[in-house]
Amino acid sequence: MKVLIHVEPHGLRDGFAEFEAPLRRFLPVLEALNRRPGWEGRLLCNPLMADLVLAEAPHLWPLVLQPDPDTRRALQRDAIAWDAAGQSAWTALMQDPEAPLTRAYVALLELVRAERFAFDAVVLWGDNAAVRAVCTRAGLPRAHLELASFRAPFAPALLIDPEGVNGGASTARLGADAFQPHPALGAPDRAAARVRPPALRPAPSPPAAHGPAPVALVPLQLSDDANVLLYSPYSGPEAMLDAVLPRLLGAGFAVDLKPHPGARIRGGEVWDTQTRALARWRTAPGVTILPDPEPAEALPARLATADLVVGLNSSVLFETTLLGGIAVPLGAACFAPPGAHPDLDEALEAYADPAWRAAWHARAAGVAEILLATAFVPEEALVPALLRRLALWRDPGARGPRAALDALAWQDWPDDPETAP
């Protein structure tokens, strides 16, 4: 099987080094592909990233492909600052098959396949409309990678999906059968134990156990995150808060606002956007803006004492499910197919009913188990997990977590810590 690893060559994000971290993750994959009998791999990237491969992994240099001179000039010409215009261009590249840059990428990929490396599958970080178009037209499998929907102190992991990431992942479209038992799956709470630190255990988060008013935790997300740009009903964090917080406060909730820790690091427009979103709520009665930064270890305790966790599609929502709480996603997410979580109207009415909480948690936990069993993989298991999926996804009928449960369930994670001898 011939696999092309596609590392975005564009300069849409303030330069040509934005995809350095994915490149570093892919180098062990590239090496493994070319050591495995019957497999072969190449890595397509821009000249700056190719120089990094030459400096840090020179033995892999012969496996690197770079865009042709005409495409390089076009990429230089289209480089743009990471502002609203840059984000718009990136959004078009991810979604619009007719966007000029998408068409240029299609031409590049078709040239590579015809003249330089006749690939049978593509691996990429995130999403790209050109990769999708080329693979769909030729009937080729692709593997989209992204960080899994949980962060430290949970175990480091990645999403591998045959259709996309975030709200574009195949798991976002799981049907009603996702809520039915499957022999390859165990108990959902034990599934979550595989990724929770040993000291963390799910808490029932009884309503109002921490004070007279119920508490809603609202995590913010980066304004330039694809989750916000592509899969949110709101134009950004400010619009989301303006729409949601009055409803929470009007229902008698105290609101804890959690700033995104990456906004300070990202700086620029992303930091300014978060600052504006928080500004009008700093003195609002019933609203507390949590410390920023705050140690990652503090979050599980906050989730355990929140009656509801309400957000767009933040990883904090999935972590809430892992810890036994009730999450209310407002946007599309890989962990939120229809019917997995309550909507905000229902949650505001019924959050205090123990039977209601138990029923909704069971549904969300069932979806979480499918994700953990088939779509989320430990970072240290990336190479075997990715190759296993590429081999499986040569069959179009197996491209999806529910269809692949028998083939993939729990092959990538260590044994269940609560049942292992």
Kinemage of the C-alpha trace (Angstrom):
@kinemage 1
@onewidth
@group {chain A} dominant
@subgroup {mainchain}
@vectorlist {calphas} color= white
{ca met a 1} P 0.000 0.000 0.000
{ca lys a 2} L 1.399 3.377 -1.008
{ca val a 3} L 0.615 6.120 1.510
{ca leu a 4} L 1.074 9.849 1.009
{ca ile a 5} L 1.491 11.860 4.196
{ca his a 6} L 0.207 15.349 3.405
{ca val a 7} L 1.647 18.136 5.575
{ca glu a 8} L -0.064 21.415 4.675
{ca pro a 9} L 2.388 23.453 2.555
{ca his a 10} L 0.420 26.718 2.626
{ca gly a 11} L 1.361 29.969 4.344
{ca leu a 12} L -2.084 30.964 5.568
{ca arg a 13} L -1.184 31.056 9.261
{ca asp a 14} L 1.520 33.729 9.553
{ca gly a 15} L 4.176 31.628 7.847
{ca phe a 16} L 5.143 28.217 6.551
{ca ala a 17} L 6.004 26.480 9.839
{ca glu a 18} L 2.514 26.190 11.356
{ca phe a 19} L 2.355 22.437 10.710
{ca glu a 20} L 5.715 21.640 12.258
{ca ala a 21} L 4.139 19.747 15.170
{ca pro a 22} L 2.118 17.427 12.885
{ca leu a 23} L 5.223 16.911 10.750
{ca arg a 24} L 7.176 15.721 13.777
{ca arg a 25} L 4.368 13.315 14.686
{ca phe a 26} L 4.369 11.937 11.148
{ca leu a 27} L 8.115 11.204 10.858
{ca pro a 28} L 7.918 7.921 12.843
{ca val a 29} L 4.934 6.963 10.664
{ca leu a 30} L 6.931 7.637 7.500
{ca glu a 31} L 9.810 5.522 8.758
{ca ala a 32} L 7.533 2.663 9.797
{ca leu a 33} L 5.711 2.631 6.475
{ca asn a 34} L 8.934 2.085 4.575
{ca arg a 35} L 10.075 -0.715 6.845
{ca arg a 36} L 6.837 -2.672 6.568
{ca pro a 37} L 6.685 -5.290 3.771
{ca gly a 38} L 4.131 -4.340 1.149
{ca trp a 39} L 3.943 -0.716 2.303
{ca glu a 40} L 5.599 2.443 1.049
{ca gly a 41} L 5.304 6.052 2.163
{ca arg a 42} L 6.181 9.552 1.020
{ca leu a 43} L 5.760 12.895 2.789
{ca leu a 44} L 4.583 15.982 0.896
{ca cys a 45} L 5.476 19.326 2.503
{ca asn a 46} L 6.799 22.807 1.788
{ca pro a 47} L 10.544 23.572 1.482
{ca leu a 48} L 10.839 24.913 5.043
{ca met a 49} L 9.475 21.696 6.506
{ca ala a 50} L 11.602 19.657 4.092
{ca asp a 51} L 14.674 21.422 5.497
{ca leu a 52} L 13.578 20.381 8.987
{ca val a 53} L 13.420 16.730 7.867
{ca leu a 54} L 16.881 17.035 6.328
{ca ala a 55} L 18.297 18.488 9.550
{ca glu a 56} L 16.624 16.138 12.034
{ca ala a 57} L 15.967 12.902 10.127
{ca pro a 58} L 18.311 12.917 7.113
{ca his a 59} L 17.730 9.209 6.486
{ca leu a 60} L 14.120 10.110 5.608
{ca trp a 61} L 15.078 12.939 3.236
{ca pro a 62} L 14.792 10.765 0.081
{ca leu a 63} L 11.157 10.109 1.020
{ca val a 64} L 10.186 13.814 1.030
{ca leu a 65} L 8.268 15.330 -1.870
{ca gln a 66} L 8.017 19.089 -2.385
{ca pro a 67} L 5.628 21.097 -4.542
{ca asp a 68} L 6.722 21.856 -8.079
{ca pro a 69} L 8.190 25.342 -8.755
{ca asp a 70} L 4.941 26.813 -10.079
{ca thr a 71} L 3.019 25.652 -7.006
{ca arg a 72} L 5.736 26.993 -4.707
{ca arg a 73} L 5.438 30.412 -6.285
{ca ala a 74} L 1.665 30.283 -5.901
{ca leu a 75} L 1.992 29.333 -2.226
{ca gln a 76} L 4.355 32.247 -1.650
{ca arg a 77} L 1.972 34.589 -3.438
{ca asp a 78} L -1.014 33.408 -1.417
{ca ala a 79} L 0.720 33.598 1.982
{ca ile a 80} L -1.313 35.830 4.264
{ca ala a 81} L -1.407 37.139 7.815
{ca trp a 82} L -3.438 35.132 10.337
{ca asp a 83} L -6.280 37.606 10.619
{ca ala a 84} L -9.886 37.480 9.449
{ca ala a 85} L -8.786 37.239 5.796
{ca gly a 86} L -6.340 34.446 6.565
{ca gln a 87} L -8.942 32.531 8.546
{ca ser a 88} L -11.415 32.912 5.686
{ca ala a 89} L -8.878 31.489 3.210
{ca trp a 90} L -8.161 28.572 5.541
{ca thr a 91} L -11.867 27.877 6.003
{ca ala a 92} L -12.299 27.799 2.230
{ca leu a 93} L -9.390 25.364 1.840
{ca met a 94} L -10.965 23.031 4.396
{ca gln a 95} L -14.484 23.112 2.960
{ca asp a 96} L -14.801 24.619 -0.522
{ca pro a 97} L -13.813 22.370 -3.450
{ca glu a 98} L -14.054 25.358 -5.817
{ca ala a 99} L -11.833 27.752 -3.868
{ca pro a 100} L -8.762 28.832 -5.890
{ca leu a 101} L -6.298 27.388 -3.391
{ca thr a 102} L -8.267 24.135 -3.233
{ca arg a 103} L -8.099 23.800 -7.010
{ca ala a 104} L -4.345 24.436 -6.913
{ca tyr a 105} L -3.964 21.705 -4.281
{ca val a 106} L -6.032 19.293 -6.383
{ca ala a 107} L -3.729 19.918 -9.329
{ca leu a 108} L -0.663 19.352 -7.140
{ca leu a 109} L -1.980 16.096 -5.686
{ca glu a 110} L -3.017 14.773 -9.088
{ca leu a 111} L 0.426 15.640 -10.484
{ca val a 112} L 2.124 13.848 -7.592
{ca arg a 113} L -0.025 10.766 -8.062
{ca ala a 114} L 0.431 10.666 -11.833
{ca glu a 115} L 4.147 11.372 -12.066
{ca arg a 116} L 5.932 11.028 -8.724
{ca phe a 117} L 4.186 8.641 -6.316
{ca ala a 118} L 1.055 6.661 -7.195
{ca phe a 119} L -0.398 6.737 -3.691
{ca asp a 120} L -3.271 4.487 -2.595
{ca ala a 121} L -4.157 6.438 0.580
{ca val a 122} L -3.570 9.848 2.167
{ca val a 123} L -2.822 10.764 5.786
{ca leu a 124} L -3.289 14.383 6.889
{ca trp a 125} L -3.661 16.564 9.958
{ca gly a 126} L -7.067 18.234 10.168
{ca asp a 127} L -9.111 18.623 7.027
{ca asn a 128} L -8.538 19.696 3.443
{ca ala a 129} L -11.112 19.907 0.656
{ca ala a 130} L -8.549 19.066 -2.032
{ca val a 131} L -7.447 15.856 -0.309
{ca arg a 132} L -11.083 14.927 0.145
{ca ala a 133} L -11.864 15.592 -3.527
{ca val a 134} L -8.897 13.654 -4.901
{ca cys a 135} L -9.484 10.661 -2.626
{ca thr a 136} L -13.224 10.599 -3.261
{ca arg a 137} L -12.781 10.768 -7.016
{ca ala a 138} L -10.239 7.914 -7.013
{ca gly a 139} L -11.955 5.854 -4.299
{ca leu a 140} L -8.947 6.082 -1.978
{ca pro a 141} L -9.051 5.861 1.826
{ca arg a 142} L -7.778 8.780 3.865
{ca ala a 143} L -6.953 9.170 7.545
{ca his a 144} L -7.584 12.523 9.231
{ca leu a 145} L -5.722 13.147 12.480
{ca glu a 146} L -6.344 15.628 15.278
{ca leu a 147} L -5.845 15.818 19.027
{ca ala a 148} L -8.379 13.678 20.873
{ca ser a 149} L -11.173 15.389 22.798
{ca phe a 150} L -9.393 15.401 26.142
{ca arg a 151} L -6.269 17.084 27.481
{ca ala a 152} L -3.974 16.756 30.499
{ca pro a 153} L -4.321 15.374 33.090
{ca phe a 154} L -6.040 12.762 30.902
{ca ala a 155} L -3.865 10.425 28.827
{ca pro a 156} L -2.433 12.031 25.636
{ca ala a 157} L -4.278 10.715 22.598
{ca leu a 158} L -5.171 11.416 18.980
{ca leu a 159} L -8.278 11.099 16.815
{ca ile a 160} L -7.927 9.044 13.621
{ca asp a 161} L -10.998 9.215 11.395
{ca pro a 162} L -11.746 8.236 7.768
{ca glu a 163} L -13.929 11.269 6.998
{ca gly a 164} L -12.695 14.320 8.902
{ca val a 165} L -12.088 15.872 12.304
{ca asn a 166} L -14.138 17.891 14.769
{ca gly a 167} L -17.725 18.195 13.548
{ca gly a 168} L -16.699 16.626 10.227
{ca ala a 169} L -15.654 13.301 11.751
{ca ser a 170} L -17.596 10.157 10.948
{ca thr a 171} L -18.522 9.788 14.622
{ca ala a 172} L -20.487 13.049 14.470
{ca arg a 173} L -23.009 11.176 12.313
{ca leu a 174} L -23.433 8.012 14.344
{ca gly a 175} L -27.028 6.840 14.152
{ca ala a 176} L -29.393 5.506 16.772
{ca asp a 177} L -27.620 2.136 16.695
{ca ala a 178} L -24.740 3.823 18.526
{ca phe a 179} L -26.834 3.634 21.675
{ca gln a 180} L -27.345 -0.118 21.414
{ca pro a 181} L -25.058 -2.664 23.129
{ca his a 182} L -22.278 -4.203 21.070
{ca pro a 183} L -20.372 -7.355 22.111
{ca ala a 184} L -17.000 -5.663 21.488
{ca leu a 185} L -17.741 -2.982 24.088
{ca gly a 186} L -17.649 -3.270 27.845
{ca ala a 187} L -19.019 -1.022 30.555
{ca pro a 188} L -18.790 2.669 29.553
{ca asp a 189} L -17.473 3.810 32.936
{ca arg a 190} L -14.668 1.283 32.662
{ca ala a 191} L -13.902 2.532 29.166
{ca ala a 192} L -13.369 6.015 30.569
{ca ala a 193} L -11.030 4.575 33.208
{ca arg a 194} L -8.520 3.799 30.453
{ca val a 195} L -7.832 7.480 29.868
{ca arg a 196} L -8.483 8.970 33.310
{ca pro a 197} L -5.522 9.420 35.636
{ca pro a 198} L -5.680 6.750 38.371
{ca ala a 199} L -6.603 9.302 41.031
{ca leu a 200} L -9.675 10.492 39.119
{ca arg a 201} L -12.969 8.737 39.522
{ca pro a 202} L -16.337 9.806 38.126
{ca ala a 203} L -18.364 11.937 40.493
{ca pro a 204} L -22.174 12.027 40.473
{ca ser a 205} L -22.106 15.869 40.644
{ca pro a 206} L -25.358 16.062 42.638
{ca pro a 207} L -27.342 19.187 41.824
{ca ala a 208} L -26.559 22.124 44.114
{ca ala a 209} L -24.230 20.045 46.269
{ca his a 210} L -21.821 22.996 46.442
{ca gly a 211} L -24.165 25.877 47.277
{ca pro a 212} L -27.636 27.365 46.998
{ca ala a 213} L -27.469 28.039 43.248
{ca pro a 214} L -26.786 25.440 40.545
{ca val a 215} L -23.540 26.043 38.656
{ca ala a 216} L -22.949 26.001 34.910
{ca leu a 217} L -19.344 25.839 33.743
{ca val a 218} L -18.857 27.500 30.342
{ca pro a 219} L -15.479 26.864 28.676
{ca leu a 220} L -14.317 29.263 25.962
{ca gln a 221} L -12.540 28.178 22.795
{ca leu a 222} L -9.977 29.847 20.559
{ca ser a 223} L -11.678 32.095 18.037
{ca asp a 224} L -9.516 30.740 15.201
{ca asp a 225} L -10.160 27.084 16.027
{ca ala a 226} L -11.752 25.112 13.180
{ca asn a 227} L -14.376 23.976 15.701
{ca val a 228} L -15.489 27.604 15.990
{ca leu a 229} L -14.992 28.615 12.366
{ca leu a 230} L -16.775 25.611 10.838
{ca tyr a 231} L -18.959 23.879 13.402
{ca ser a 232} L -20.533 26.574 15.557
{ca pro a 233} L -23.917 28.295 15.207
{ca tyr a 234} L -22.255 31.459 16.561
{ca ser a 235} L -19.784 33.799 14.884
{ca gly a 236} L -17.348 33.541 17.786
{ca pro a 237} L -16.931 33.370 21.580
{ca glu a 238} L -18.514 36.777 22.175
{ca ala a 239} L -21.671 35.906 20.255
{ca met a 240} L -21.925 32.560 22.070
{ca leu a 241} L -21.681 34.155 25.495
{ca asp a 242} L -24.170 36.881 24.600
{ca ala a 243} L -26.681 34.244 23.500
{ca val a 244} L -26.185 31.653 26.237
{ca leu a 245} L -25.298 33.423 29.474
{ca pro a 246} L -28.572 35.366 29.791
{ca arg a 247} L -30.457 32.076 29.531
{ca leu a 248} L -28.315 30.407 32.195
{ca leu a 249} L -28.554 33.378 34.533
{ca gly a 250} L -32.286 33.696 33.907
{ca ala a 251} L -32.726 30.058 34.920
{ca gly a 252} L -31.037 30.751 38.258
{ca phe a 253} L -27.594 29.361 37.507
{ca ala a 254} L -24.330 30.753 38.747
{ca val a 255} L -21.937 30.768 35.794
{ca asp a 256} L -18.229 29.926 35.887
{ca leu a 257} L -16.515 31.187 32.734
{ca lys a 258} L -13.340 29.308 31.848
{ca pro a 259} L -10.956 31.279 29.581
{ca his a 260} L -9.056 29.204 27.041
{ca pro a 261} L -5.451 28.816 28.233
{ca gly a 262} L -4.135 28.922 24.672
{ca ala a 263} L -5.450 32.427 23.942
{ca arg a 264} L -2.741 34.054 26.030
{ca ile a 265} L -0.075 32.003 24.265
{ca arg a 266} L -1.513 32.647 20.806
{ca gly a 267} L -1.769 36.383 21.445
{ca gly a 268} L -2.784 38.851 18.747
{ca glu a 269} L -6.338 38.789 17.496
{ca val a 270} L -7.129 35.529 19.288
{ca trp a 271} L -6.237 37.060 22.663
{ca asp a 272} L -8.072 40.288 21.835
{ca thr a 273} L -11.197 38.349 20.851
{ca gln a 274} L -11.281 36.435 24.131
{ca thr a 275} L -10.658 39.631 26.103
{ca arg a 276} L -13.615 41.323 24.393
{ca ala a 277} L -15.835 38.286 24.952
{ca leu a 278} L -15.130 38.316 28.692
{ca ala a 279} L -15.194 42.083 29.186
{ca arg a 280} L -18.937 42.644 29.583
{ca trp a 281} L -19.301 39.729 32.005
{ca arg a 282} L -16.516 40.663 34.447
{ca thr a 283} L -18.870 42.569 36.707
{ca ala a 284} L -22.112 40.737 35.890
{ca pro a 285} L -23.933 39.354 38.959
{ca gly a 286} L -23.799 35.586 39.082
{ca val a 287} L -20.765 35.293 36.772
{ca thr a 288} L -17.283 34.279 37.904
{ca ile a 289} L -14.358 34.347 35.493
{ca leu a 290} L -11.988 31.571 36.513
{ca pro a 291} L -8.249 32.149 36.942
{ca asp a 292} L -6.186 32.262 33.771
{ca pro a 293} L -3.939 30.397 33.669
{ca glu a 294} L -5.099 27.654 35.986
{ca pro a 295} L -3.333 24.295 36.471
{ca ala a 296} L -4.791 21.526 34.326
{ca glu a 297} L -5.202 19.440 37.471
{ca ala a 298} L -7.816 21.911 38.749
{ca leu a 299} L -10.297 21.233 35.962
{ca pro a 300} L -11.576 17.785 37.010
{ca ala a 301} L -12.686 19.157 40.388
{ca arg a 302} L -14.583 21.964 38.669
{ca leu a 303} L -16.281 19.494 36.337
{ca ala a 304} L -17.263 17.282 39.262
{ca thr a 305} L -19.086 20.129 41.015
{ca ala a 306} L -20.807 21.656 37.967
{ca asp a 307} L -24.463 20.845 37.448
{ca leu a 308} L -24.096 21.498 33.724
{ca val a 309} L -21.136 22.126 31.423
{ca val a 310} L -22.258 24.197 28.435
{ca gly a 311} L -20.066 25.069 25.463
{ca leu a 312} L -19.638 24.944 21.706
{ca asn a 313} L -17.673 21.737 21.146
{ca ser a 314} L -14.767 22.073 23.567
{ca ser a 315} L -12.811 19.031 24.730
{ca val a 316} L -13.982 20.043 28.229
{ca leu a 317} L -17.427 18.717 27.279
{ca phe a 318} L -16.075 15.262 26.491
{ca glu a 319} L -14.034 15.309 29.691
{ca thr a 320} L -17.272 16.071 31.532
{ca thr a 321} L -18.748 12.825 30.219
{ca leu a 322} L -15.630 10.901 31.264
{ca leu a 323} L -16.093 12.209 34.807
{ca gly a 324} L -19.792 11.437 35.053
{ca gly a 325} L -21.236 14.915 34.451
{ca ile a 326} L -23.771 16.355 32.010
{ca ala a 327} L -22.418 18.185 28.963
{ca val a 328} L -24.490 20.370 26.645
{ca pro a 329} L -22.689 20.884 23.297
{ca leu a 330} L -24.023 23.805 21.249
{ca gly a 331} L -22.068 23.038 18.076
{ca ala a 332} L -21.173 19.967 16.027
{ca ala a 333} L -18.484 17.719 17.497
{ca cys a 334} L -16.954 14.310 16.905
{ca phe a 335} L -18.320 13.217 20.301
{ca ala a 336} L -21.823 14.660 19.874
{ca pro a 337} L -23.891 12.796 17.283
{ca pro a 338} L -27.611 13.580 17.344
{ca gly a 339} L -29.239 12.213 20.476
{ca ala a 340} L -26.078 11.819 22.548
{ca his a 341} L -26.564 14.959 24.677
{ca pro a 342} L -29.519 17.052 25.823
{ca asp a 343} L -30.178 20.448 24.297
{ca leu a 344} L -29.989 23.554 26.436
{ca asp a 345} L -33.751 24.011 26.806
{ca glu a 346} L -34.217 20.514 28.185
{ca ala a 347} L -31.129 20.752 30.396
{ca leu a 348} L -32.314 23.966 32.032
{ca glu a 349} L -35.650 22.348 32.833
{ca ala a 350} L -34.549 18.930 34.044
{ca tyr a 351} L -30.943 19.198 35.277
{ca ala a 352} L -31.930 18.482 38.906
{ca asp a 353} L -33.746 15.196 38.150
{ca pro a 354} L -31.426 12.284 39.054
{ca ala a 355} L -33.162 9.888 36.657
{ca trp a 356} L -32.853 12.389 33.808
{ca arg a 357} L -29.157 12.889 34.545
{ca ala a 358} L -28.503 9.152 34.667
{ca ala a 359} L -30.275 8.534 31.357
{ca trp a 360} L -28.433 11.280 29.476
{ca his a 361} L -25.087 10.373 30.960
{ca ala a 362} L -25.583 6.761 29.834
{ca arg a 363} L -26.180 7.899 26.241
{ca ala a 364} L -23.156 10.205 26.178
{ca ala a 365} L -20.979 7.583 27.853
{ca gly a 366} L -21.995 4.998 25.259
{ca val a 367} L -20.817 7.274 22.444
{ca ala a 368} L -17.642 8.030 24.396
{ca glu a 369} L -16.959 4.312 24.626
{ca ile a 370} L -17.236 3.894 20.851
{ca leu a 371} L -14.835 6.784 20.362
{ca leu a 372} L -12.333 5.426 22.868
{ca ala a 373} L -12.583 1.921 21.439
{ca thr a 374} L -12.229 2.832 17.766
{ca ala a 375} L -11.387 6.468 17.018
{ca phe a 376} L -9.177 7.828 19.827
{ca val a 377} L -5.756 6.200 20.148
{ca pro a 378} L -2.881 6.756 22.598
{ca glu a 379} L -0.127 8.927 21.158
{ca glu a 380} L 2.464 6.240 21.761
{ca ala a 381} L 0.384 3.776 19.685
{ca leu a 382} L 0.005 6.079 16.672
{ca val a 383} L 2.072 4.040 14.205
{ca pro a 384} L 0.401 0.623 14.611
{ca ala a 385} L -3.035 2.199 15.071
{ca leu a 386} L -2.750 4.236 11.881
{ca leu a 387} L -1.447 1.365 9.762
{ca arg a 388} L -4.180 -0.914 11.100
{ca arg a 389} L -6.846 1.594 10.061
{ca leu a 390} L -5.397 2.290 6.639
{ca ala a 391} L -5.432 -1.441 5.900
{ca leu a 392} L -9.009 -1.762 7.155
{ca trp a 393} L -10.288 1.313 5.304
{ca arg a 394} L -9.300 -0.049 1.934
{ca asp a 395} L -12.777 -1.551 2.227
{ca pro a 396} L -15.210 1.404 1.931
{ca gly a 397} L -17.768 -0.490 4.009
{ca ala a 398} L -15.430 -0.478 7.010
{ca arg a 399} L -14.827 3.286 7.065
{ca gly a 400} L -16.558 4.266 10.254
{ca pro a 401} L -16.300 3.475 13.956
{ca arg a 402} L -19.533 1.519 14.316
{ca ala a 403} L -18.826 -0.706 11.300
{ca ala a 404} L -15.241 -1.253 12.459
{ca leu a 405} L -15.953 -2.148 16.095
{ca asp a 406} L -15.265 -5.841 15.613
{ca ala a 407} L -11.925 -5.113 13.935
{ca leu a 408} L -10.638 -2.254 16.083
{ca ala a 409} L -12.227 -2.292 19.527
{ca trp a 410} L -9.632 -1.709 22.252
{ca gln a 411} L -6.682 -2.901 20.164
{ca asp a 412} L -4.728 0.307 20.770
{ca trp a 413} L -5.236 0.978 24.484
{ca pro a 414} L -3.648 -0.793 27.451
{ca asp a 415} L -5.808 -3.272 29.303
{ca asp a 416} L -8.659 -1.889 31.377
{ca pro a 417} L -6.933 -0.950 34.667
{ca glu a 418} L -9.934 -2.104 36.665
{ca thr a 419} L -10.056 -5.602 35.168
{ca ala a 420} L -6.455 -6.345 34.226
{ca pro a 421} L -4.721 -8.893 36.459
